[in-house]
Every structure is written in structure tokens, then in C-alpha cells.
Amino acid sequence: MKKVILTTGGTGGHIYPALAVAQELKDRGVDVLFVGTSIRMEKDIVPKAGYRFIGLNIAPPKTIKNMFKYIRGIFQGFKIVMKEKPDAIIGFGNYISVPVVLAGIILRKKVYLQEQNANMGGMNKFFYRFVEKTFLAFEKTYDDIPIKYQKKVMVTGNPLRKETYTVDSAEEREKIKTEPGEKILLITGGSLGAKEINDGVLKNWDRFRENRNIRLYWATGEKNYDEIMKSIERAKMQDIVRPYFDNMINIMAAADLVICRAGALTISEIIELGKPSIIIPYSSIKVGQYANGKLLKDAGAALMYKNSESSRAIEKAFELLENQNELDTMKINIRNLKKDNPAGKIIETLDIWRN
């Protein structure tokens, strides 16, 4: 039986693409092992999904204590690769992937990388020269790579959960009993929420309450929810305010417009579902959300606002929901960004199928 190690962790943006690839590998009879940390969310998510998992006791090497842990983690990475003898290793970015990716390169294993964002992260930017292939989510990432290395990269799109490819917009609108002429607006700042976006909604709350043609699905984030519920007092019966929606993909499929951050997976889901959007990127340059959002903006598939313009962005949503022609144009433009079967393309490219 073929064996592949997937090394990932830290955030859902790194973990869920790896899980999508893992499912494709599992469907083809490949033994999959995950390596992440023993302290981040992957330690719970990956075993719950049914995969074998090894957690390294590592954290970002920014302190002396963490540096020593990280060095020990690198030695653990070598031990894992020597013991497991994988046919291939796929790293999904950030400091968590380094121990196993480095071990794989030095031990001459077939090593691959996957980059979720438009701008390549530091780990992938360092290692792409030394691996078999790096799988990119977006064409724009070619800008980070010298011409002589471009044959070592391939644009596949971001692997997404299977339900993203099968969910149907009309069916989802029927499930929530959408009325003729009613517009569905999804607003989310991610699982943690986004204060600036929430404040923008609150400033326009009277308008939401009075507009009978817009049904709002608002994910406030866990830490903001109780305070917001005290602030809004009253809402239309059809408006749904929750900390987070477990069925986010279904709501996004039903939506006429999405207001959100610009995390790599959120952007990829919007592209796959063909949804017009208003993007408000997280302001930190390190996170890379601005470049992700700009992809949609430049394609004419989204509008983009700064954090400080969140209230203005919400106001624009009311205007946009009354302009079906503009929404339809955005839907057409987003089609040019769509990629077919990213996970399938990735595993077909792995050089493990010859014998």
C-alpha cells in the first residue's frame, strides 16, 4: 500500500485543504498520516476526521524555549520520516510543516508543497526550489517565482470540502423558503468574528430591520455574540444572527451577496460557488488577505473595502442588492477564476503511481 504524509496545522486555512487531499488519497487506497502540532487545532480536527495523527510539541520559534522545542521537533520529523518510509510528503505551509518537509528533502523523499494564498508564505517560499512540485491556488502566485523555477509549480486551485462541489444554490434557497424577490445576504468575519465588520452592521441595523426584501445571515463570532445580541434588541423574524454557522457552505450557496474577510479558503469557496462579494481584508500584511481579495476585485467579481470603511461597505451592500445587473456581471466575471477538481489534480501529479 502506498503511504503519504501530510504535514499541516495551525489554522483551518492550512488544515482543510489537507483534509480534502487526504480524502482523495484515501479513496484511492493510500495510507495517510498527518503530522502537525500537539497544541493547535489540528490535534482535534484530524483524528476526528478519521486519520492517524502525530503531534509535535512545537510553537513558533520566537523565544529561546520555543527554539529548543523546535530543534527537537526537527529531529522528531527525521525520526517520523525514517520510520514511516512514505512514498510522498505534502507540506501545506507555515512553521509546522518545516520538520517533516526538511527531513523529506534531506532523506531524498518525493516532497510536494501546497500554497493556499495569492502571495506565497515564508515556508513555501524557502522550500519550493528543493521539492518536486508546488501546487498553487491562484495564477497570481507566479509573480513570486523566478522564471527558471516556474516549471516546478502548478496552479490547481485550493482543495475544498466535497460538499462545496455538490451544493446547489436553488436547492438551498428552497430549503430556507426564500420568497420571490427576497435577497439573501451573508455577513461573516470568520469563526472568531471581525469587530470592524460587526460595528458596520450595527451602524446600519435600523436599515436591516426595516428592509423586508433582505434576509440577513450574520455570523458575529463567538466572543462578540452576547454583546451584539444586547445591542440589536429587535430584528426581523427572518434575520438569523449566530456566533457561527456550521452550515456556512449551504448559506453561502443560497446567498445573493457575501460580505467577508479574505482568507484563502473563503475566497476559494466564493469562487467555486460563483458568489458576488464585498471583501474587507484583515489588515495585517503578514496574513496576506489583501492580495487574496484583490484577485476578486481585479477580476470584476467583488468590491473591496478597508477595515475602516466597513460601515460604507455595508451601505454599499444595500445598493448592490437592488442592482441585479451588477450582481449578474460579478457572477460572470468570477467564472474565469474557477479551477476544476484541485485535490484530484494534486494527487494525479504525485509521482507515486508507477509501480
C-alpha positions, 0 to 999 in steps of 0.5 A, spaced: 500 500 500 502 506 498 503 511 504 503 519 504 504 524 509 501 530 510 504 535 514 499 541 516 496 545 522 495 551 525 489 554 522 483 551 518 486 555 512 492 550 512 488 544 515 482 543 510 485 543 504 489 537 507 483 534 509 480 534 502 487 531 499 487 526 504 480 524 502 482 523 495 488 519 497 484 515 501 479 513 496 484 511 492 487 506 497 493 510 500 495 510 507 495 517 510 498 520 516 498 527 518 503 530 522 502 537 525 502 540 532 500 537 539 497 544 541 493 547 535 487 545 532 489 540 528 490 535 534 482 535 534 480 536 527 484 530 524 483 524 528 476 526 528 476 526 521 478 519 521 486 519 520 492 517 524 495 523 527 502 525 530 503 531 534 509 535 535 510 539 541 512 545 537 510 553 537 513 558 533 520 559 534 520 566 537 523 565 544 529 561 546 524 555 549 520 555 543 527 554 539 529 548 543 522 545 542 523 546 535 530 543 534 527 537 537 521 537 533 526 537 527 529 531 529 522 528 531 520 529 523 527 525 521 525 520 526 517 520 523 520 520 516 525 514 517 520 510 520 514 511 516 518 510 509 512 514 505 512 514 498 510 522 498 510 528 503 505 534 502 507 540 506 501 545 506 505 551 509 507 555 515 512 553 521 509 546 522 510 543 516 518 545 516 520 538 520 517 533 516 518 537 509 526 538 511 527 531 513 523 529 506 528 533 502 534 531 506 532 523 506 531 524 498 523 523 499 518 525 493 516 532 497 510 536 494 508 543 497 501 546 497 500 554 497 493 556 499 494 564 498 495 569 492 502 571 495 506 565 497 508 564 505 515 564 508 515 556 508 513 555 501 517 560 499 524 557 502 522 550 500 519 550 493 526 550 489 528 543 493 521 539 492 518 536 486 512 540 485 508 546 488 501 546 487 498 553 487 491 556 488 491 562 484 495 564 477 497 570 481 502 566 485 507 566 479 509 573 480 513 570 486 517 565 482 523 566 478 522 564 471 527 558 471 523 555 477 516 556 474 516 549 471 516 546 478 509 549 480 502 548 478 496 552 479 490 547 481 486 551 485 485 550 493 482 543 495 475 544 498 470 540 502 466 535 497 460 538 499 462 545 496 462 541 489 455 538 490 451 544 493 446 547 489 444 554 490 436 553 488 436 547 492 438 551 498 434 557 497 428 552 497 430 549 503 430 556 507 423 558 503 426 564 500 420 568 497 420 571 490 424 577 490 427 576 497 435 577 497 439 573 501 445 576 504 451 573 508 455 577 513 461 573 516 468 575 519 470 568 520 469 563 526 472 568 531 468 574 528 471 581 525 469 587 530 470 592 524 465 588 520 460 587 526 460 595 528 458 596 520 452 592 521 450 595 527 451 602 524 446 600 519 441 595 523 435 600 523 436 599 515 436 591 516 430 591 520 426 595 516 428 592 509 423 586 508 426 584 501 433 582 505 434 576 509 440 577 513 445 571 515 450 574 520 455 570 523 458 575 529 463 570 532 463 567 538 466 572 543 462 578 540 455 574 540 452 576 547 454 583 546 451 584 539 445 580 541 444 586 547 445 591 542 440 589 536 434 588 541 429 587 535 430 584 528 426 581 523 423 574 524 427 572 518 434 575 520 438 569 523 444 572 527 449 566 530 456 566 533 457 561 527 454 557 522 456 550 521 452 550 515 456 556 512 457 552 505 449 551 504 448 559 506 453 561 502 450 557 496 443 560 497 446 567 498 445 573 493 451 577 496 457 575 501 460 580 505 467 577 508 474 577 510 479 574 505 482 568 507 484 563 502 479 558 503 473 563 503 475 566 497 476 559 494 469 557 496 466 564 493 469 562 487 467 555 486 460 557 488 460 563 483 458 568 489 458 576 488 462 579 494 464 585 498 471 583 501 474 587 507 481 584 508 484 583 515 489 588 515 495 585 517 500 584 511 503 578 514 496 574 513 496 576 506 488 577 505 489 583 501 492 580 495 487 574 496 481 579 495 484 583 490 484 577 485 476 578 486 476 585 485 481 585 479 477 580 476 470 584 476 467 579 481 467 583 488 468 590 491 473 591 496 473 595 502 478 597 508 477 595 515 475 602 516 470 603 511 466 597 513 460 601 515 460 604 507 461 597 505 455 595 508 451 601 505 454 599 499 451 592 500 444 595 500 445 598 493 448 592 490 442 588 492 437 592 488 442 592 482 441 585 479 445 587 473 451 588 477 450 582 481 449 578 474 456 581 471 460 579 478 457 572 477 460 572 470 466 575 471 468 570 477 467 564 472 474 565 469 477 564 476 474 557 477 479 551 477 476 544 476 477 538 481 484 541 485 485 535 490 484 530 484 489 534 480 494 534 486 494 527 487 494 525 479 501 529 479 504 525 485 509 521 482 507 515 486 503 511 481 508 507 477 509 501 480 
